[in-house]
Amino acid sequence: MSKKIMIVCGSPRKQGNTNRIVGWVADAARGAGAEVEVIDAAHLDYRTNGCIGCMGCQKSEEYRCVVDDEAAPIIARMPEADAVVLASPVYWHGPTAQLKMLADRMFSLIKVSSFPFPTPFEKTTLALIGTGAGPMDDGLDLLEEVFKRTATGLQLPFESLLVPLTPEDPEDLEGNAEVRERAAAFGRKLAGA
Ligand SMILES: Cc1cc2nc3c(=O)[nH]c(=O)nc-3n(C[C@H](O)[C@H](O)[C@H](O)COP(=O)(O)O)c2cc1C
């Protein structure tokens, strides 16, 4: 059966480095037979500025954020995917605010009242695509650590594709065969090929 991959991209730049790499990952995964959905998390219609800590998700039986906007059903569908891929450029040594707006609300996918936290996940891998203009230790390492620990909290396996030294002009990434190949290999891996 074909794998389902949900890619949630938090770069505000639609034609930027991160979205280009996301496109290459998605193309390769589709080429390997996966069903891929790409979500532009930076341009969703949000009702709140991220998680507001209302704990409504913890009081309800459902694994769903109670803030009723475009992000809530996307997060609730994550457990249906074989891979949920969060994608972000490094902004000041962490993810973009745009990705955090959505990612923090993944708190609705655990119940913290007992340990290990009950979750609806049965088959999902959490993955990260990260880009940064600097070398790995200028924040990509920290970005990876954030989501590695998120995966631990959600009790999910974790994979990552980290691309340091991205060009100032994303057009210049187009001819980078090494990054293209790494992105394609990552897409094929997520697709299980
Ligand atoms: C506000 C801001 C903060 C940034 N902080 C970092 C950083 O801490 N480390 C780094 O390597 N690059 C940093 N960058 C560079 C971006 O991560 C890099 O250019 C990335 O590839 C941009 O992705 P995009 O084209 O998808 O926007 C920063 C860029 C911006 C705009």
The ligand as a Tripos MOL2 file, in Angstrom:
@<TRIPOS>MOLECULE
LIG
   31    33     1     0     0
SMALL
NO_CHARGES

@<TRIPOS>ATOM
      1 C1         14.9300   36.1650   10.7710 C.3       1 LIG1
      2 C2         15.9800   35.2360   10.2310 C.ar      1 LIG1
      3 C3         16.8000   34.5630   11.1250 C.ar      1 LIG1
      4 C4         17.7500   33.6600   10.6370 C.ar      1 LIG1
      5 N1         18.5300   32.9830   11.5390 N.ar      1 LIG1
      6 C5         19.4340   32.0690   11.0950 C.ar      1 LIG1
      7 C6         20.2320   31.3130   12.0120 C.ar      1 LIG1
      8 O1         20.1500   31.4640   13.2310 O.2       1 LIG1
      9 N2         21.0920   30.3940   11.5090 N.ar      1 LIG1
     10 C7         21.2200   30.1820   10.1580 C.ar      1 LIG1
     11 O2         22.0200   29.3220    9.7580 O.2       1 LIG1
     12 N3         20.4800   30.8820    9.2640 N.ar      1 LIG1
     13 C8         19.5810   31.8090    9.6940 C.ar      1 LIG1
     14 N4         18.8020   32.5020    8.7960 N.ar      1 LIG1
     15 C9         18.9180   32.1870    7.3500 C.3       1 LIG1
     16 C10        17.8420   31.2230    6.8640 C.3       1 LIG1
     17 O3         17.6790   30.1230    7.7380 O.3       1 LIG1
     18 C11        18.2010   30.6680    5.4840 C.3       1 LIG1
     19 O4         18.4510   31.7170    4.5820 O.3       1 LIG1
     20 C12        17.1180   29.7700    4.9680 C.3       1 LIG1
     21 O5         17.5840   28.9220    3.9380 O.3       1 LIG1
     22 C13        15.9390   30.5930    4.4400 C.3       1 LIG1
     23 O6         14.9320   29.7180    4.0230 O.3       1 LIG1
     24 P1         13.7380   30.2120    3.0920 P.3       1 LIG1
     25 O7         14.3790   30.5870    1.7840 O.co2     1 LIG1
     26 O8         12.8260   29.0490    2.9950 O.co2     1 LIG1
     27 O9         13.1490   31.4050    3.7570 O.co2     1 LIG1
     28 C14        17.8850   33.4360    9.2510 C.ar      1 LIG1
     29 C15        17.0510   34.1540    8.3510 C.ar      1 LIG1
     30 C16        16.1240   35.0420    8.8350 C.ar      1 LIG1
     31 C17        15.2360   35.7840    7.8610 C.3       1 LIG1
@<TRIPOS>BOND
     1     1     2 1
     2     2     3 ar
     3     2    30 ar
     4     3     4 ar
     5     4     5 ar
     6     4    28 ar
     7     5     6 ar
     8     6     7 ar
     9     6    13 1
    10     7     8 2
    11     7     9 ar
    12     9    10 ar
    13    10    11 2
    14    10    12 ar
    15    12    13 ar
    16    13    14 ar
    17    14    15 1
    18    14    28 ar
    19    15    16 1
    20    16    17 1
    21    16    18 1
    22    18    19 1
    23    18    20 1
    24    20    21 1
    25    20    22 1
    26    22    23 1
    27    23    24 1
    28    24    25 2
    29    24    26 1
    30    24    27 1
    31    28    29 ar
    32    29    30 ar
    33    30    31 1
@<TRIPOS>SUBSTRUCTURE
     1 LIG1         1 GROUP 0 **** ****
